[in-house]
Amino acid sequence: MPRQASSSPIGLAVLGFAATLSFATTLLAADPPAARAADAPAAAAAAAAAAAPAQAEPPVTPARALFKEARDLASKGDYISACPKFEKSMALESGLGTQFNLADCWEHLGRTASAQALFIGAAASAKAAGQVDREQVLRDRAAALEPRIPRLVIEVEDPDPKLVVKRAELPLDSEAYGKAKAVDPGSYEIVAKSPGKKPWQQTVAVPAGAGVVTVAVPRLEALEPKVEPPPAPKKDKPKPTQVSGSPLTDRRSRGPSLGVLGLGAVGVGGLAVGTIMAVRYSSANSDAKKICPGSFDCTTQQISAHDRKVDDARTARTWTYVGFGVGAVGLGAAAALLLFPQNSGESAWVASPMIGAGSLGANLTGGF
């Protein structure tokens, strides 16, 4: 009679360990977002693959290319270079295999809290997909990290509702105050701010290994009010003193003075004389050119008449310059006396016309 095979506890344990290792290896090698049926035995899958006709391999997407590069780096122990590629691959396609490999990579870098959180998230994804065996492997990996995860407690004494506490630039919810939160080993900057109060910050080092680090955020001190210096007293601008008979308003109310009128008359007269002499100069010069135009075979009378006209033209030209000059000076002096009146006690400009035998002009004296 044949003997029946008996099962021992040791044998069952060996079989269970082998099954767990087999699923972990499958997860490590799975390309994103590859999915395999959880209830299909490996032998049946192999047989089906052998019986089925050869199919074309799926196209190599950017996520698959990054995943393959990361797997090659991880197999060589270069987890520092592998983890960023796993992260980029998961950002493109969040497959279960990518999640598992990234969590495993973080674990090798010592980021135990991040690895555990990702293992738990991947386990939830496996459960939703009905992959019970993979879910168990992922939860076992997460549980194995528990003794190595440090925790950070941030206690807040300030009840200010406007208080904002940040850990490594990330705001914390008020419900997280005083609770131990799993963190990766490393240094963290704790910052507390509130309107109208002095900010507070502290850098805390969290060592690797199970342990709890506590940071107490004190009550924030109120900012000192800014004391602004009193405004400087405004100085009233002194009002200009008015001397009787000297202000411009008085001058305008009384009208132009006799000096202004005299200089204006001289100026107008000079311009009139200059204009008349300019006309005479032009006429005499024209008449001189008409006498004996060719300058050949000119009679004595023509030469004498030509010389007289030239002399008349020169005299008229001279008086033209004098007239325009006197006119410009007279009008300019009149305008200066009208626009810039002098106060009493100051040196004033005095203008007086000059008329003599054969001469006409103006005399302007004064000082500043």
BELLIN-V85621 format. One record per pair of residues at least 4 apart in sequence whose ideal C-beta (glycine too) atoms are under 7 Angstrom apart, sorted by sequence separation. I is the first residue (numbers start at 1). J is the second residue. D is the distance in whole Angstrom. If there is no record, write none. Layout:
BEGIN
{{I | J | D} {I | J | D}}
END
This chain:
BEGIN
{{7 | 11 | 6} {9 | 13 | 6} {10 | 14 | 6} {11 | 15 | 6} {12 | 16 | 6} {13 | 17 | 6} {14 | 18 | 6} {15 | 19 | 6} {16 | 20 | 6} {17 | 21 | 6} {18 | 22 | 6} {19 | 23 | 7} {20 | 24 | 6} {21 | 25 | 6} {22 | 26 | 7} {23 | 27 | 6} {24 | 28 | 6} {25 | 29 | 6} {26 | 30 | 6} {30 | 34 | 5} {40 | 44 | 5} {41 | 45 | 7} {42 | 46 | 6} {43 | 47 | 6} {44 | 48 | 6} {45 | 49 | 6} {46 | 50 | 6} {47 | 51 | 6} {48 | 52 | 6} {60 | 64 | 5} {62 | 66 | 6} {63 | 67 | 6} {64 | 68 | 6} {65 | 69 | 7} {66 | 70 | 6} {67 | 71 | 6} {68 | 72 | 7} {69 | 73 | 7} {70 | 74 | 6} {71 | 75 | 6} {72 | 76 | 7} {78 | 82 | 6} {79 | 83 | 6} {82 | 86 | 6} {83 | 87 | 6} {84 | 88 | 6} {85 | 89 | 6} {86 | 90 | 6} {87 | 91 | 6} {88 | 92 | 7} {89 | 93 | 7} {90 | 94 | 5} {94 | 98 | 7} {96 | 100 | 6} {97 | 101 | 6} {98 | 102 | 6} {99 | 103 | 6} {100 | 104 | 6} {101 | 105 | 6} {102 | 106 | 6} {103 | 107 | 6} {104 | 108 | 7} {105 | 109 | 7} {111 | 115 | 6} {112 | 116 | 6} {113 | 117 | 6} {114 | 118 | 6} {115 | 119 | 6} {116 | 120 | 6} {117 | 121 | 6} {118 | 122 | 6} {119 | 123 | 6} {120 | 124 | 7} {121 | 125 | 7} {122 | 126 | 6} {123 | 127 | 6} {124 | 128 | 6} {125 | 129 | 6} {131 | 135 | 6} {132 | 136 | 7} {133 | 137 | 7} {134 | 138 | 6} {135 | 139 | 6} {136 | 140 | 6} {137 | 141 | 7} {138 | 142 | 7} {139 | 143 | 6} {140 | 144 | 6} {145 | 149 | 6} {166 | 170 | 6} {172 | 176 | 5} {207 | 211 | 7} {248 | 252 | 6} {249 | 253 | 6} {250 | 254 | 6} {256 | 260 | 4} {258 | 262 | 6} {259 | 263 | 6} {260 | 264 | 6} {261 | 265 | 6} {262 | 266 | 6} {263 | 267 | 6} {264 | 268 | 6} {265 | 269 | 6} {266 | 270 | 6} {267 | 271 | 7} {268 | 272 | 6} {269 | 273 | 6} {270 | 274 | 6} {271 | 275 | 6} {272 | 276 | 6} {273 | 277 | 6} {274 | 278 | 6} {275 | 279 | 7} {276 | 280 | 6} {277 | 281 | 6} {278 | 282 | 7} {279 | 283 | 6} {280 | 284 | 6} {281 | 285 | 6} {282 | 286 | 6} {283 | 287 | 6} {284 | 288 | 6} {285 | 289 | 7} {286 | 290 | 7} {287 | 291 | 7} {289 | 293 | 7} {298 | 302 | 5} {300 | 304 | 6} {301 | 305 | 6} {302 | 306 | 6} {303 | 307 | 6} {304 | 308 | 7} {305 | 309 | 7} {306 | 310 | 6} {307 | 311 | 6} {308 | 312 | 6} {309 | 313 | 6} {310 | 314 | 6} {311 | 315 | 6} {312 | 316 | 6} {313 | 317 | 6} {314 | 318 | 7} {315 | 319 | 7} {316 | 320 | 6} {317 | 321 | 7} {318 | 322 | 6} {319 | 323 | 6} {320 | 324 | 6} {321 | 325 | 6} {322 | 326 | 6} {323 | 327 | 6} {324 | 328 | 6} {325 | 329 | 6} {326 | 330 | 6} {327 | 331 | 6} {328 | 332 | 6} {329 | 333 | 6} {330 | 334 | 6} {331 | 335 | 6} {332 | 336 | 6} {333 | 337 | 6} {334 | 338 | 6} {335 | 339 | 6} {336 | 340 | 6} {342 | 346 | 5} {7 | 12 | 6} {40 | 45 | 5} {60 | 65 | 6} {73 | 78 | 4} {74 | 79 | 6} {93 | 98 | 7} {94 | 99 | 7} {106 | 111 | 4} {107 | 112 | 7} {126 | 131 | 4} {158 | 163 | 5} {166 | 171 | 5} {167 | 172 | 6} {176 | 181 | 6} {242 | 247 | 5} {245 | 250 | 6} {256 | 261 | 6} {298 | 303 | 5} {355 | 360 | 6} {166 | 172 | 7} {193 | 199 | 5} {292 | 298 | 4} {342 | 348 | 4} {164 | 171 | 6} {165 | 172 | 5} {192 | 199 | 7} {206 | 213 | 5} {354 | 361 | 4} {73 | 81 | 5} {74 | 82 | 4} {90 | 98 | 5} {106 | 114 | 5} {107 | 115 | 4} {126 | 134 | 4} {127 | 135 | 5} {191 | 199 | 7} {192 | 200 | 5} {354 | 362 | 6} {73 | 82 | 4} {89 | 98 | 5} {90 | 99 | 7} {106 | 115 | 4} {126 | 135 | 4} {156 | 165 | 6} {204 | 213 | 6} {353 | 362 | 5} {354 | 363 | 5} {191 | 201 | 4} {292 | 302 | 4} {154 | 165 | 6} {190 | 201 | 6} {204 | 215 | 5} {291 | 302 | 5} {351 | 362 | 6} {352 | 363 | 5} {70 | 82 | 5} {73 | 85 | 7} {86 | 98 | 6} {90 | 102 | 6} {103 | 115 | 5} {106 | 118 | 7} {123 | 135 | 5} {126 | 138 | 6} {189 | 201 | 6} {190 | 202 | 5} {337 | 349 | 6} {351 | 363 | 7} {154 | 167 | 7} {202 | 215 | 6} {336 | 349 | 7} {351 | 364 | 5} {189 | 203 | 5} {190 | 204 | 6} {291 | 305 | 5} {292 | 306 | 6} {70 | 85 | 4} {86 | 101 | 6} {87 | 102 | 6} {103 | 118 | 4} {123 | 138 | 4} {291 | 306 | 4} {349 | 364 | 7} {350 | 365 | 5} {69 | 85 | 5} {70 | 86 | 5} {86 | 102 | 4} {102 | 118 | 6} {103 | 119 | 5} {122 | 138 | 5} {123 | 139 | 5} {187 | 203 | 6} {188 | 204 | 5} {333 | 349 | 7} {350 | 366 | 6} {200 | 217 | 7} {349 | 366 | 3} {154 | 172 | 7} {187 | 205 | 5} {188 | 206 | 6} {200 | 218 | 7} {288 | 306 | 6} {291 | 309 | 7} {333 | 351 | 5} {348 | 366 | 6} {66 | 85 | 5} {70 | 89 | 6} {83 | 102 | 7} {86 | 105 | 5} {99 | 118 | 6} {103 | 122 | 7} {119 | 138 | 5} {123 | 142 | 7} {347 | 366 | 6} {168 | 188 | 5} {186 | 206 | 6} {200 | 220 | 6} {347 | 367 | 4} {156 | 177 | 4} {167 | 188 | 6} {168 | 189 | 6} {185 | 206 | 6} {288 | 309 | 4} {347 | 368 | 7} {66 | 88 | 5} {67 | 89 | 4} {83 | 105 | 4} {99 | 121 | 7} {100 | 122 | 6} {119 | 141 | 5} {120 | 142 | 5} {155 | 177 | 7} {185 | 207 | 6} {198 | 220 | 6} {287 | 309 | 5} {288 | 310 | 5} {66 | 89 | 4} {82 | 105 | 5} {83 | 106 | 6} {99 | 122 | 4} {119 | 142 | 4} {154 | 177 | 6} {155 | 178 | 5} {167 | 190 | 6} {183 | 206 | 6} {185 | 208 | 4} {197 | 220 | 4} {198 | 221 | 5} {197 | 221 | 6} {153 | 178 | 7} {166 | 191 | 5} {190 | 215 | 5} {192 | 217 | 5} {197 | 222 | 6} {198 | 223 | 6} {284 | 309 | 5} {288 | 313 | 6} {63 | 89 | 5} {79 | 105 | 5} {83 | 109 | 6} {96 | 122 | 6} {99 | 125 | 7} {116 | 142 | 5} {153 | 179 | 7} {194 | 220 | 5} {196 | 222 | 6} {197 | 223 | 6} {153 | 180 | 5} {165 | 192 | 5} {190 | 217 | 7} {196 | 223 | 6} {192 | 220 | 6} {284 | 312 | 4} {285 | 313 | 4} {63 | 92 | 4} {79 | 108 | 4} {80 | 109 | 7} {96 | 125 | 6} {116 | 145 | 4} {151 | 180 | 4} {152 | 181 | 6} {163 | 192 | 6} {164 | 193 | 5} {284 | 313 | 4} {62 | 92 | 6} {63 | 93 | 4} {71 | 101 | 7} {79 | 109 | 5} {96 | 126 | 6} {115 | 145 | 6} {151 | 181 | 6} {164 | 194 | 7} {32 | 63 | 5} {67 | 98 | 6} {70 | 101 | 7} {74 | 105 | 6} {151 | 182 | 6} {152 | 183 | 5} {163 | 194 | 5} {333 | 364 | 5} {32 | 64 | 7} {151 | 183 | 7} {162 | 194 | 5} {180 | 212 | 6} {281 | 313 | 5} {284 | 316 | 6} {330 | 362 | 5} {31 | 64 | 5} {112 | 145 | 5} {116 | 149 | 6} {149 | 182 | 5} {150 | 183 | 6} {162 | 195 | 6} {329 | 362 | 6} {160 | 194 | 5} {326 | 360 | 6} {32 | 67 | 6} {150 | 185 | 6} {281 | 316 | 4} {326 | 361 | 5} {31 | 67 | 6} {112 | 148 | 5} {113 | 149 | 5} {152 | 188 | 7} {154 | 190 | 6} {280 | 316 | 4} {281 | 317 | 5} {326 | 362 | 6} {112 | 149 | 5} {96 | 134 | 7} {100 | 138 | 7} {107 | 145 | 7} {277 | 316 | 5} {281 | 320 | 6} {277 | 319 | 4} {278 | 320 | 4} {277 | 320 | 4} {273 | 319 | 7} {274 | 320 | 5} {277 | 323 | 6} {274 | 323 | 3} {273 | 323 | 4} {274 | 324 | 4} {165 | 217 | 6} {271 | 323 | 7} {270 | 323 | 5} {271 | 324 | 7} {274 | 327 | 6} {152 | 206 | 6} {270 | 324 | 7} {150 | 206 | 5} {270 | 326 | 3} {271 | 327 | 3} {32 | 89 | 6} {150 | 207 | 7} {270 | 327 | 3} {150 | 208 | 7} {150 | 209 | 6} {153 | 212 | 6} {155 | 214 | 6} {157 | 216 | 7} {158 | 217 | 7} {268 | 327 | 7} {33 | 93 | 5} {150 | 210 | 7} {157 | 217 | 7} {266 | 326 | 6} {267 | 327 | 5} {270 | 330 | 6} {32 | 93 | 4} {34 | 95 | 6} {148 | 209 | 6} {149 | 210 | 7} {150 | 211 | 5} {151 | 212 | 5} {152 | 213 | 5} {153 | 214 | 4} {154 | 215 | 5} {155 | 216 | 5} {156 | 217 | 5} {157 | 218 | 6} {158 | 219 | 5} {33 | 95 | 3} {148 | 210 | 6} {155 | 217 | 7} {157 | 219 | 6} {158 | 220 | 6} {32 | 95 | 3} {34 | 97 | 6} {147 | 210 | 5} {150 | 213 | 7} {154 | 217 | 7} {267 | 330 | 3} {266 | 330 | 4} {267 | 331 | 3} {32 | 97 | 6} {30 | 96 | 7} {31 | 97 | 6} {32 | 98 | 4} {116 | 182 | 7} {264 | 330 | 7} {30 | 97 | 3} {263 | 330 | 5} {264 | 331 | 7} {267 | 334 | 6} {113 | 182 | 4} {27 | 97 | 6} {113 | 183 | 5} {114 | 184 | 6} {263 | 333 | 5} {264 | 334 | 4} {113 | 184 | 5} {263 | 334 | 4} {28 | 100 | 7} {112 | 184 | 7} {27 | 100 | 4} {28 | 101 | 6} {111 | 184 | 4} {260 | 334 | 5} {263 | 337 | 7} {110 | 185 | 6} {28 | 104 | 7} {260 | 337 | 5} {259 | 337 | 6} {260 | 338 | 5} {257 | 337 | 7} {256 | 338 | 6} {266 | 353 | 5} {273 | 360 | 7} {263 | 351 | 5} {262 | 351 | 7} {251 | 341 | 5} {259 | 350 | 7} {262 | 353 | 6} {38 | 130 | 6} {259 | 351 | 5} {38 | 131 | 4} {248 | 341 | 6} {35 | 129 | 7} {38 | 132 | 6} {38 | 133 | 6} {246 | 341 | 6} {38 | 134 | 7} {266 | 362 | 5} {246 | 343 | 4} {110 | 208 | 6} {246 | 344 | 5} {245 | 344 | 6} {263 | 362 | 7} {243 | 343 | 5} {243 | 344 | 5} {27 | 134 | 6} {23 | 133 | 5} {27 | 137 | 7} {23 | 134 | 6} {24 | 137 | 5} {23 | 137 | 5} {20 | 137 | 6} {20 | 140 | 7}}
END
